[in-house]
């Protein structure tokens, strides 16, 4: 089984149509793909609507779960909760928040705002996080991402260590923007191992935790 909840299309900064991205995921052997294009108020409506259409089309014809979401990106932390709630109302099945990666100028306070928001499901590439933040992720059931993307992956080890101590749940995602970025099972396991996960922790991050997120999405 292969799960990936963080991918992008040309509705933001990716290079493929949503349906083409999903088709390539089918061929790659994905069980489920979540598409979370970058969004703020400027793009939220048309991004969610367009993704939902192609995800429905794919699920009607191919053996894959295709899930429309958004990645709230580079917004003032004070509006994250409002934007996440708006995204859910417009049909996003899950919400990713673009975390404080060490390679982009994300506003300070973004991680904390996301972890406190009941409508955020995943904090993507959060950068090195404190014990307090990891504990908040565990308490509020926000998944922490181990990123396969260059640059963002620099903090994977710190994220994994903090999550382990706090009991927070981890996911391995591609943050894919083009076809070659999509995961394989082998590469996903390498990302997990590179972050210092044990074999048991790797199985949780690659299989059990994604299944838990899918169950949450389906239960809404």
Residue, then its C-alpha position, 0 to 999 in steps of 0.5 A: x500500500x502506498x499513500x501520499x497526502x501532499x501533492x500539487x497540480x498546475x492549479x498552484x505550482x505543480x506541472x500536471x492536470x489533477x486527473x493526469x497526476x492521479x493517473x500517474x499515481x495509479x500507474x505508480x501503484x498508489x492506494x490513495x492520493x491526496x491533492x493539496x494545492x496551495x491556497x489562500x482566499x485568492x484561489x480557494x474556491x476554484x482550486x477546491x471545486x476543480x480538484x473535487x471534480x477530477x477526484x470524483x472522475x478518477x474514483x469512478x473509473x480507476x482503483x484509487x482513492x483520490x482526495x481533494x484538499x488544500x495546503x494553506x500557504x504563507x498566510x498570516x497565522x491569525x487567519x489560518x483557522x478561518x481559512x481552514x474552516x472556509x476550505x472545509x465548507x467549500x468541499x476540501x476533504x482535508x486541510x494541510x497547513x504549510x509549516x515553518x520549513x527552514x527553506x522558506x520565509x513562512x510567518x513565525x507562529x504558523x506552526x502553533x496556529x495550525x496545531x491549535x486549529x481543529x480543521x487542520x489535519x496535517x502540518x507539512x514540513x514544520x521544520x524543527x519543532x519544540x516538545x510543546x508543539x509535538x505534544x500539541x500535535x498529539x493532543x489535537x490529532x494533527x499529523x506531522x509530515x516527514x517530507x520527501x522534498x529536497x530542502x523541506x526534508x532537512x528537519x525530518x530527523x528533528x520532527x521524528x524525534x519530537x514526535x516520538x517523545x510526544x506520541x504524535x502521529x507521522x506521515x511520509x508525503x512526497x510534496x510532489x510537484x512533477x511526475x518524478x516526485x511521486x513516491x515509491x514504496x522503496x523511496x518512502x521507506x528510505x525517507x522514514x529510515x533517513x529520519x531515524x524511524x524504527x521498522x515499527x515506526x516506519x510501518x505506522x507512518x506508511x500504513x497505519x497512520x494514513x489509514x487512520x487519516x482516511x478513516x477520519x476523512x470518511x467519517x466526516 
